[in-house]
């Protein structure tokens, strides 16, 4: 059973993260300050240090929370999606974009300009940070096994050492996909976040496109074609 003290501590941590996200939106990640968080929390700065050791620790917690929130949002969308791996790929892409547009500052911490002087610890961030690529690869695997993707071109052999790298990724995820399928999926993954970045960070220009959701659907169609969707 959770004790009142444990509940109070959990609530304080939740408040620290909430205020940290607010400061991301108003001041940017580089200006994140534990003193400012403590001020908004209504406590002295030394009290916050009992929960978070440093600004970098707070950034790490926000990074982990961001990756997990994005992953949970995608999982929730897929929970009610049709049992069609290709359509689920499209829903995953649309959900990533929707979350990024709703949380641009948080998304920017994860996929935008690196924060000067901060390096996310791999042992804590790799697992949550790879949730989306794992989801995409698992859906591509299902689509391939169901015969929904066309075959490789004769000139599409994947050179070494890249082929070995791709096979190692598949082994880690317990997938058995041809190199060319994984290579195309990698391109889709990188293109997805490139397209979302262009939208979130206004790289198109404010008055270029009337309906950016239609632009994104064009990208999805191109990813379908790249994967060889039947």
Rosetta constraint file for C-alpha pairs under 8 A:
AtomPair CA 2 CA 6 HARMONIC 6.21 0.50
AtomPair CA 2 CA 7 HARMONIC 6.64 0.50
AtomPair CA 3 CA 7 HARMONIC 6.26 0.50
AtomPair CA 4 CA 8 HARMONIC 6.07 0.50
AtomPair CA 5 CA 9 HARMONIC 6.17 0.50
AtomPair CA 6 CA 10 HARMONIC 6.14 0.50
AtomPair CA 7 CA 11 HARMONIC 6.13 0.50
AtomPair CA 8 CA 12 HARMONIC 6.20 0.50
AtomPair CA 9 CA 13 HARMONIC 6.24 0.50
AtomPair CA 10 CA 14 HARMONIC 6.17 0.50
AtomPair CA 11 CA 15 HARMONIC 6.15 0.50
AtomPair CA 12 CA 16 HARMONIC 6.16 0.50
AtomPair CA 13 CA 17 HARMONIC 6.26 0.50
AtomPair CA 13 CA 51 HARMONIC 6.94 0.50
AtomPair CA 14 CA 18 HARMONIC 6.10 0.50
AtomPair CA 15 CA 19 HARMONIC 6.07 0.50
AtomPair CA 15 CA 41 HARMONIC 7.40 0.50
AtomPair CA 16 CA 20 HARMONIC 5.97 0.50
AtomPair CA 16 CA 37 HARMONIC 6.80 0.50
AtomPair CA 16 CA 41 HARMONIC 7.25 0.50
AtomPair CA 17 CA 21 HARMONIC 6.15 0.50
AtomPair CA 17 CA 58 HARMONIC 7.70 0.50
AtomPair CA 17 CA 61 HARMONIC 7.64 0.50
AtomPair CA 17 CA 62 HARMONIC 6.62 0.50
AtomPair CA 18 CA 22 HARMONIC 6.36 0.50
AtomPair CA 19 CA 23 HARMONIC 6.24 0.50
AtomPair CA 19 CA 37 HARMONIC 6.18 0.50
AtomPair CA 19 CA 40 HARMONIC 7.24 0.50
AtomPair CA 19 CA 41 HARMONIC 7.57 0.50
AtomPair CA 20 CA 24 HARMONIC 6.27 0.50
AtomPair CA 20 CA 32 HARMONIC 7.36 0.50
AtomPair CA 20 CA 37 HARMONIC 6.49 0.50
AtomPair CA 20 CA 58 HARMONIC 7.65 0.50
AtomPair CA 20 CA 62 HARMONIC 7.53 0.50
AtomPair CA 21 CA 25 HARMONIC 6.48 0.50
AtomPair CA 21 CA 62 HARMONIC 7.36 0.50
AtomPair CA 21 CA 105 HARMONIC 7.82 0.50
AtomPair CA 21 CA 106 HARMONIC 6.77 0.50
AtomPair CA 22 CA 26 HARMONIC 6.35 0.50
AtomPair CA 23 CA 27 HARMONIC 5.37 0.50
AtomPair CA 23 CA 28 HARMONIC 6.61 0.50
AtomPair CA 23 CA 29 HARMONIC 7.68 0.50
AtomPair CA 23 CA 32 HARMONIC 6.48 0.50
AtomPair CA 23 CA 37 HARMONIC 7.90 0.50
AtomPair CA 24 CA 28 HARMONIC 4.43 0.50
AtomPair CA 24 CA 29 HARMONIC 5.18 0.50
AtomPair CA 24 CA 32 HARMONIC 6.82 0.50
AtomPair CA 24 CA 105 HARMONIC 5.79 0.50
AtomPair CA 24 CA 106 HARMONIC 6.87 0.50
AtomPair CA 25 CA 104 HARMONIC 7.79 0.50
AtomPair CA 25 CA 105 HARMONIC 5.05 0.50
AtomPair CA 25 CA 106 HARMONIC 7.51 0.50
AtomPair CA 27 CA 31 HARMONIC 5.88 0.50
AtomPair CA 27 CA 32 HARMONIC 6.99 0.50
AtomPair CA 28 CA 32 HARMONIC 6.65 0.50
AtomPair CA 28 CA 105 HARMONIC 7.30 0.50
AtomPair CA 29 CA 59 HARMONIC 7.75 0.50
AtomPair CA 29 CA 109 HARMONIC 6.73 0.50
AtomPair CA 29 CA 115 HARMONIC 6.48 0.50
AtomPair CA 30 CA 115 HARMONIC 5.55 0.50
AtomPair CA 30 CA 116 HARMONIC 6.69 0.50
AtomPair CA 32 CA 36 HARMONIC 7.77 0.50
AtomPair CA 32 CA 55 HARMONIC 6.92 0.50
AtomPair CA 33 CA 37 HARMONIC 6.36 0.50
AtomPair CA 33 CA 55 HARMONIC 6.24 0.50
AtomPair CA 34 CA 38 HARMONIC 6.03 0.50
AtomPair CA 34 CA 45 HARMONIC 6.87 0.50
AtomPair CA 34 CA 48 HARMONIC 7.17 0.50
AtomPair CA 34 CA 49 HARMONIC 7.96 0.50
AtomPair CA 34 CA 54 HARMONIC 7.21 0.50
AtomPair CA 34 CA 55 HARMONIC 6.03 0.50
AtomPair CA 35 CA 39 HARMONIC 6.18 0.50
AtomPair CA 35 CA 44 HARMONIC 7.90 0.50
AtomPair CA 35 CA 45 HARMONIC 5.26 0.50
AtomPair CA 36 CA 40 HARMONIC 6.36 0.50
AtomPair CA 37 CA 41 HARMONIC 6.07 0.50
AtomPair CA 38 CA 42 HARMONIC 6.08 0.50
AtomPair CA 38 CA 43 HARMONIC 5.34 0.50
AtomPair CA 38 CA 44 HARMONIC 5.96 0.50
AtomPair CA 38 CA 45 HARMONIC 5.13 0.50
AtomPair CA 38 CA 47 HARMONIC 7.64 0.50
AtomPair CA 38 CA 48 HARMONIC 6.01 0.50
AtomPair CA 39 CA 43 HARMONIC 6.09 0.50
AtomPair CA 39 CA 44 HARMONIC 6.93 0.50
AtomPair CA 39 CA 45 HARMONIC 7.37 0.50
AtomPair CA 43 CA 47 HARMONIC 6.41 0.50
AtomPair CA 43 CA 48 HARMONIC 7.50 0.50
AtomPair CA 44 CA 48 HARMONIC 7.25 0.50
AtomPair CA 45 CA 49 HARMONIC 6.64 0.50
AtomPair CA 46 CA 50 HARMONIC 6.88 0.50
AtomPair CA 47 CA 51 HARMONIC 7.48 0.50
AtomPair CA 48 CA 52 HARMONIC 6.11 0.50
AtomPair CA 49 CA 53 HARMONIC 5.06 0.50
AtomPair CA 49 CA 54 HARMONIC 7.05 0.50
AtomPair CA 52 CA 57 HARMONIC 6.19 0.50
AtomPair CA 52 CA 58 HARMONIC 6.19 0.50
AtomPair CA 53 CA 57 HARMONIC 6.10 0.50
AtomPair CA 53 CA 58 HARMONIC 7.81 0.50
AtomPair CA 54 CA 58 HARMONIC 6.43 0.50
AtomPair CA 55 CA 59 HARMONIC 6.22 0.50
AtomPair CA 56 CA 60 HARMONIC 6.13 0.50
AtomPair CA 56 CA 118 HARMONIC 6.47 0.50
AtomPair CA 57 CA 61 HARMONIC 6.23 0.50
AtomPair CA 58 CA 62 HARMONIC 6.16 0.50
AtomPair CA 59 CA 63 HARMONIC 6.06 0.50
AtomPair CA 60 CA 64 HARMONIC 6.16 0.50
AtomPair CA 60 CA 120 HARMONIC 6.13 0.50
AtomPair CA 60 CA 121 HARMONIC 7.51 0.50
AtomPair CA 60 CA 125 HARMONIC 7.74 0.50
AtomPair CA 61 CA 65 HARMONIC 6.00 0.50
AtomPair CA 62 CA 66 HARMONIC 5.86 0.50
AtomPair CA 62 CA 106 HARMONIC 7.99 0.50
AtomPair CA 63 CA 67 HARMONIC 6.21 0.50
AtomPair CA 63 CA 109 HARMONIC 6.91 0.50
AtomPair CA 63 CA 110 HARMONIC 6.19 0.50
AtomPair CA 63 CA 125 HARMONIC 7.33 0.50
AtomPair CA 64 CA 68 HARMONIC 6.13 0.50
AtomPair CA 64 CA 124 HARMONIC 7.51 0.50
AtomPair CA 64 CA 125 HARMONIC 5.89 0.50
AtomPair CA 64 CA 128 HARMONIC 6.34 0.50
AtomPair CA 64 CA 129 HARMONIC 7.46 0.50
AtomPair CA 65 CA 69 HARMONIC 5.92 0.50
AtomPair CA 66 CA 70 HARMONIC 6.10 0.50
AtomPair CA 66 CA 106 HARMONIC 6.51 0.50
AtomPair CA 66 CA 107 HARMONIC 7.36 0.50
AtomPair CA 66 CA 110 HARMONIC 7.19 0.50
AtomPair CA 67 CA 71 HARMONIC 6.04 0.50
AtomPair CA 67 CA 110 HARMONIC 7.37 0.50
AtomPair CA 67 CA 128 HARMONIC 5.47 0.50
AtomPair CA 67 CA 129 HARMONIC 5.47 0.50
AtomPair CA 67 CA 131 HARMONIC 7.70 0.50
AtomPair CA 68 CA 72 HARMONIC 5.89 0.50
AtomPair CA 68 CA 128 HARMONIC 5.77 0.50
AtomPair CA 68 CA 129 HARMONIC 7.81 0.50
AtomPair CA 69 CA 73 HARMONIC 6.02 0.50
AtomPair CA 70 CA 74 HARMONIC 6.29 0.50
AtomPair CA 70 CA 96 HARMONIC 7.08 0.50
AtomPair CA 70 CA 99 HARMONIC 6.88 0.50
AtomPair CA 71 CA 75 HARMONIC 6.14 0.50
AtomPair CA 71 CA 128 HARMONIC 7.74 0.50
AtomPair CA 71 CA 131 HARMONIC 6.02 0.50
AtomPair CA 71 CA 132 HARMONIC 6.34 0.50
AtomPair CA 72 CA 76 HARMONIC 6.08 0.50
AtomPair CA 73 CA 77 HARMONIC 6.32 0.50
AtomPair CA 73 CA 95 HARMONIC 7.35 0.50
AtomPair CA 73 CA 99 HARMONIC 7.69 0.50
AtomPair CA 74 CA 78 HARMONIC 6.21 0.50
AtomPair CA 74 CA 92 HARMONIC 5.95 0.50
AtomPair CA 74 CA 95 HARMONIC 5.98 0.50
AtomPair CA 74 CA 96 HARMONIC 7.01 0.50
AtomPair CA 75 CA 79 HARMONIC 6.10 0.50
AtomPair CA 76 CA 80 HARMONIC 7.23 0.50
AtomPair CA 77 CA 81 HARMONIC 6.47 0.50
AtomPair CA 77 CA 91 HARMONIC 7.31 0.50
AtomPair CA 77 CA 92 HARMONIC 7.58 0.50
AtomPair CA 77 CA 95 HARMONIC 7.17 0.50
AtomPair CA 78 CA 82 HARMONIC 7.94 0.50
AtomPair CA 78 CA 88 HARMONIC 6.56 0.50
AtomPair CA 78 CA 91 HARMONIC 7.26 0.50
AtomPair CA 78 CA 92 HARMONIC 7.34 0.50
AtomPair CA 81 CA 88 HARMONIC 6.49 0.50
AtomPair CA 81 CA 91 HARMONIC 7.70 0.50
AtomPair CA 82 CA 87 HARMONIC 7.14 0.50
AtomPair CA 82 CA 88 HARMONIC 7.00 0.50
AtomPair CA 83 CA 88 HARMONIC 7.47 0.50
AtomPair CA 84 CA 88 HARMONIC 6.08 0.50
AtomPair CA 84 CA 143 HARMONIC 7.99 0.50
AtomPair CA 85 CA 89 HARMONIC 6.13 0.50
AtomPair CA 85 CA 139 HARMONIC 5.27 0.50
AtomPair CA 85 CA 140 HARMONIC 7.06 0.50
AtomPair CA 85 CA 142 HARMONIC 6.17 0.50
AtomPair CA 85 CA 143 HARMONIC 5.43 0.50
AtomPair CA 86 CA 90 HARMONIC 6.55 0.50
AtomPair CA 86 CA 139 HARMONIC 7.29 0.50
AtomPair CA 86 CA 140 HARMONIC 7.60 0.50
AtomPair CA 86 CA 143 HARMONIC 6.31 0.50
AtomPair CA 86 CA 148 HARMONIC 7.86 0.50
AtomPair CA 86 CA 229 HARMONIC 7.62 0.50
AtomPair CA 87 CA 91 HARMONIC 6.21 0.50
AtomPair CA 88 CA 92 HARMONIC 6.05 0.50
AtomPair CA 88 CA 139 HARMONIC 7.30 0.50
AtomPair CA 89 CA 93 HARMONIC 6.37 0.50
AtomPair CA 89 CA 136 HARMONIC 6.53 0.50
AtomPair CA 89 CA 139 HARMONIC 6.49 0.50
AtomPair CA 89 CA 140 HARMONIC 7.77 0.50
AtomPair CA 90 CA 94 HARMONIC 6.27 0.50
AtomPair CA 90 CA 220 HARMONIC 6.67 0.50
AtomPair CA 91 CA 95 HARMONIC 5.98 0.50
AtomPair CA 92 CA 96 HARMONIC 6.23 0.50
AtomPair CA 92 CA 136 HARMONIC 7.79 0.50
AtomPair CA 93 CA 97 HARMONIC 6.41 0.50
AtomPair CA 93 CA 192 HARMONIC 6.79 0.50
AtomPair CA 93 CA 220 HARMONIC 7.75 0.50
AtomPair CA 94 CA 98 HARMONIC 6.14 0.50
AtomPair CA 95 CA 99 HARMONIC 6.08 0.50
AtomPair CA 96 CA 100 HARMONIC 6.13 0.50
AtomPair CA 96 CA 196 HARMONIC 7.85 0.50
AtomPair CA 97 CA 101 HARMONIC 6.18 0.50
AtomPair CA 97 CA 196 HARMONIC 5.64 0.50
AtomPair CA 98 CA 102 HARMONIC 6.21 0.50
AtomPair CA 99 CA 103 HARMONIC 6.02 0.50
AtomPair CA 100 CA 104 HARMONIC 5.29 0.50
AtomPair CA 100 CA 106 HARMONIC 7.81 0.50
AtomPair CA 100 CA 107 HARMONIC 5.40 0.50
AtomPair CA 100 CA 196 HARMONIC 7.35 0.50
AtomPair CA 100 CA 200 HARMONIC 6.77 0.50
AtomPair CA 101 CA 199 HARMONIC 7.90 0.50
AtomPair CA 101 CA 200 HARMONIC 5.86 0.50
AtomPair CA 103 CA 107 HARMONIC 5.94 0.50
AtomPair CA 104 CA 108 HARMONIC 5.87 0.50
AtomPair CA 104 CA 200 HARMONIC 6.24 0.50
AtomPair CA 105 CA 109 HARMONIC 6.37 0.50
AtomPair CA 106 CA 110 HARMONIC 6.69 0.50
AtomPair CA 107 CA 111 HARMONIC 6.01 0.50
AtomPair CA 107 CA 112 HARMONIC 7.16 0.50
AtomPair CA 108 CA 112 HARMONIC 4.19 0.50
AtomPair CA 108 CA 113 HARMONIC 7.00 0.50
AtomPair CA 109 CA 113 HARMONIC 7.36 0.50
AtomPair CA 109 CA 114 HARMONIC 7.41 0.50
AtomPair CA 109 CA 115 HARMONIC 7.79 0.50
AtomPair CA 111 CA 193 HARMONIC 7.91 0.50
AtomPair CA 111 CA 197 HARMONIC 7.84 0.50
AtomPair CA 112 CA 197 HARMONIC 7.61 0.50
AtomPair CA 114 CA 118 HARMONIC 7.60 0.50
AtomPair CA 115 CA 119 HARMONIC 7.92 0.50
AtomPair CA 120 CA 125 HARMONIC 6.77 0.50
AtomPair CA 121 CA 125 HARMONIC 6.19 0.50
AtomPair CA 122 CA 126 HARMONIC 5.26 0.50
AtomPair CA 123 CA 127 HARMONIC 7.91 0.50
AtomPair CA 124 CA 128 HARMONIC 7.92 0.50
AtomPair CA 125 CA 129 HARMONIC 5.64 0.50
AtomPair CA 126 CA 130 HARMONIC 6.00 0.50
AtomPair CA 127 CA 131 HARMONIC 6.78 0.50
AtomPair CA 130 CA 134 HARMONIC 6.10 0.50
AtomPair CA 131 CA 135 HARMONIC 6.17 0.50
AtomPair CA 132 CA 136 HARMONIC 6.15 0.50
AtomPair CA 133 CA 137 HARMONIC 6.08 0.50
AtomPair CA 133 CA 189 HARMONIC 6.69 0.50
AtomPair CA 134 CA 138 HARMONIC 6.10 0.50
AtomPair CA 134 CA 173 HARMONIC 7.59 0.50
AtomPair CA 135 CA 139 HARMONIC 6.23 0.50
AtomPair CA 136 CA 140 HARMONIC 6.12 0.50
AtomPair CA 136 CA 185 HARMONIC 7.56 0.50
AtomPair CA 136 CA 189 HARMONIC 7.61 0.50
AtomPair CA 137 CA 141 HARMONIC 6.00 0.50
AtomPair CA 137 CA 182 HARMONIC 7.53 0.50
AtomPair CA 137 CA 185 HARMONIC 6.77 0.50
AtomPair CA 138 CA 142 HARMONIC 6.34 0.50
AtomPair CA 138 CA 175 HARMONIC 7.67 0.50
AtomPair CA 139 CA 143 HARMONIC 6.20 0.50
AtomPair CA 140 CA 144 HARMONIC 6.05 0.50
AtomPair CA 140 CA 181 HARMONIC 7.98 0.50
AtomPair CA 140 CA 185 HARMONIC 7.17 0.50
AtomPair CA 141 CA 145 HARMONIC 6.20 0.50
AtomPair CA 141 CA 175 HARMONIC 7.06 0.50
AtomPair CA 141 CA 176 HARMONIC 7.85 0.50
AtomPair CA 141 CA 177 HARMONIC 6.66 0.50
AtomPair CA 142 CA 146 HARMONIC 6.15 0.50
AtomPair CA 143 CA 147 HARMONIC 6.40 0.50
AtomPair CA 143 CA 148 HARMONIC 5.19 0.50
AtomPair CA 143 CA 149 HARMONIC 6.49 0.50
AtomPair CA 144 CA 148 HARMONIC 5.70 0.50
AtomPair CA 144 CA 149 HARMONIC 5.41 0.50
AtomPair CA 148 CA 228 HARMONIC 7.85 0.50
AtomPair CA 148 CA 229 HARMONIC 5.66 0.50
AtomPair CA 148 CA 230 HARMONIC 5.29 0.50
AtomPair CA 149 CA 227 HARMONIC 6.30 0.50
AtomPair CA 149 CA 228 HARMONIC 4.82 0.50
AtomPair CA 149 CA 229 HARMONIC 4.62 0.50
AtomPair CA 149 CA 230 HARMONIC 5.69 0.50
AtomPair CA 150 CA 227 HARMONIC 7.52 0.50
AtomPair CA 150 CA 228 HARMONIC 4.75 0.50
AtomPair CA 150 CA 229 HARMONIC 6.38 0.50
AtomPair CA 150 CA 230 HARMONIC 6.37 0.50
AtomPair CA 151 CA 228 HARMONIC 7.52 0.50
AtomPair CA 152 CA 156 HARMONIC 6.37 0.50
AtomPair CA 152 CA 180 HARMONIC 6.64 0.50
AtomPair CA 152 CA 181 HARMONIC 7.98 0.50
AtomPair CA 156 CA 180 HARMONIC 6.74 0.50
AtomPair CA 157 CA 179 HARMONIC 7.73 0.50
AtomPair CA 157 CA 180 HARMONIC 6.78 0.50
AtomPair CA 158 CA 162 HARMONIC 6.79 0.50
AtomPair CA 158 CA 163 HARMONIC 5.44 0.50
AtomPair CA 158 CA 179 HARMONIC 6.33 0.50
AtomPair CA 158 CA 180 HARMONIC 6.43 0.50
AtomPair CA 158 CA 183 HARMONIC 7.78 0.50
AtomPair CA 159 CA 163 HARMONIC 5.81 0.50
AtomPair CA 160 CA 164 HARMONIC 6.29 0.50
AtomPair CA 161 CA 165 HARMONIC 6.38 0.50
AtomPair CA 162 CA 166 HARMONIC 6.19 0.50
AtomPair CA 163 CA 167 HARMONIC 6.22 0.50
AtomPair CA 163 CA 179 HARMONIC 6.02 0.50
AtomPair CA 164 CA 168 HARMONIC 6.12 0.50
AtomPair CA 165 CA 169 HARMONIC 6.41 0.50
AtomPair CA 166 CA 170 HARMONIC 6.39 0.50
AtomPair CA 166 CA 179 HARMONIC 6.41 0.50
AtomPair CA 166 CA 182 HARMONIC 6.54 0.50
AtomPair CA 166 CA 183 HARMONIC 7.35 0.50
AtomPair CA 167 CA 171 HARMONIC 6.16 0.50
AtomPair CA 167 CA 177 HARMONIC 7.99 0.50
AtomPair CA 167 CA 179 HARMONIC 6.86 0.50
AtomPair CA 168 CA 172 HARMONIC 6.25 0.50
AtomPair CA 169 CA 173 HARMONIC 6.39 0.50
AtomPair CA 170 CA 174 HARMONIC 5.79 0.50
AtomPair CA 170 CA 175 HARMONIC 4.75 0.50
AtomPair CA 170 CA 176 HARMONIC 6.28 0.50
AtomPair CA 170 CA 177 HARMONIC 7.01 0.50
AtomPair CA 171 CA 175 HARMONIC 6.03 0.50
AtomPair CA 171 CA 176 HARMONIC 7.38 0.50
AtomPair CA 177 CA 181 HARMONIC 6.46 0.50
AtomPair CA 177 CA 182 HARMONIC 6.67 0.50
AtomPair CA 178 CA 182 HARMONIC 6.67 0.50
AtomPair CA 179 CA 183 HARMONIC 6.09 0.50
AtomPair CA 180 CA 184 HARMONIC 6.21 0.50
AtomPair CA 181 CA 185 HARMONIC 6.18 0.50
AtomPair CA 181 CA 227 HARMONIC 7.26 0.50
AtomPair CA 182 CA 186 HARMONIC 6.08 0.50
AtomPair CA 183 CA 187 HARMONIC 6.45 0.50
AtomPair CA 184 CA 188 HARMONIC 6.29 0.50
AtomPair CA 184 CA 226 HARMONIC 6.65 0.50
AtomPair CA 184 CA 227 HARMONIC 6.06 0.50
AtomPair CA 185 CA 189 HARMONIC 6.18 0.50
AtomPair CA 185 CA 227 HARMONIC 7.05 0.50
AtomPair CA 186 CA 190 HARMONIC 6.29 0.50
AtomPair CA 187 CA 191 HARMONIC 5.94 0.50
AtomPair CA 188 CA 192 HARMONIC 5.91 0.50
AtomPair CA 188 CA 223 HARMONIC 5.90 0.50
AtomPair CA 188 CA 226 HARMONIC 7.84 0.50
AtomPair CA 189 CA 193 HARMONIC 6.64 0.50
AtomPair CA 190 CA 194 HARMONIC 6.16 0.50
AtomPair CA 191 CA 195 HARMONIC 6.01 0.50
AtomPair CA 192 CA 196 HARMONIC 6.25 0.50
AtomPair CA 193 CA 197 HARMONIC 5.91 0.50
AtomPair CA 194 CA 198 HARMONIC 6.23 0.50
AtomPair CA 195 CA 199 HARMONIC 6.47 0.50
AtomPair CA 195 CA 216 HARMONIC 7.29 0.50
AtomPair CA 195 CA 219 HARMONIC 7.56 0.50
AtomPair CA 196 CA 200 HARMONIC 6.03 0.50
AtomPair CA 197 CA 201 HARMONIC 5.65 0.50
AtomPair CA 197 CA 202 HARMONIC 7.84 0.50
AtomPair CA 197 CA 203 HARMONIC 7.60 0.50
AtomPair CA 198 CA 202 HARMONIC 5.71 0.50
AtomPair CA 198 CA 203 HARMONIC 4.57 0.50
AtomPair CA 198 CA 204 HARMONIC 6.22 0.50
AtomPair CA 199 CA 203 HARMONIC 6.40 0.50
AtomPair CA 199 CA 204 HARMONIC 6.91 0.50
AtomPair CA 199 CA 212 HARMONIC 7.51 0.50
AtomPair CA 202 CA 206 HARMONIC 6.65 0.50
AtomPair CA 204 CA 208 HARMONIC 6.29 0.50
AtomPair CA 204 CA 209 HARMONIC 7.67 0.50
AtomPair CA 209 CA 215 HARMONIC 7.80 0.50
AtomPair CA 211 CA 215 HARMONIC 6.86 0.50
AtomPair CA 212 CA 216 HARMONIC 6.28 0.50
AtomPair CA 213 CA 217 HARMONIC 6.37 0.50
AtomPair CA 214 CA 218 HARMONIC 6.45 0.50
AtomPair CA 215 CA 219 HARMONIC 6.60 0.50
AtomPair CA 216 CA 220 HARMONIC 6.33 0.50
AtomPair CA 217 CA 221 HARMONIC 6.22 0.50
AtomPair CA 218 CA 222 HARMONIC 6.34 0.50
AtomPair CA 219 CA 223 HARMONIC 6.30 0.50
AtomPair CA 220 CA 224 HARMONIC 6.24 0.50
AtomPair CA 221 CA 225 HARMONIC 6.31 0.50
AtomPair CA 222 CA 226 HARMONIC 6.15 0.50
AtomPair CA 223 CA 227 HARMONIC 6.15 0.50
AtomPair CA 224 CA 228 HARMONIC 6.13 0.50
AtomPair CA 224 CA 229 HARMONIC 5.29 0.50
AtomPair CA 225 CA 229 HARMONIC 6.00 0.50
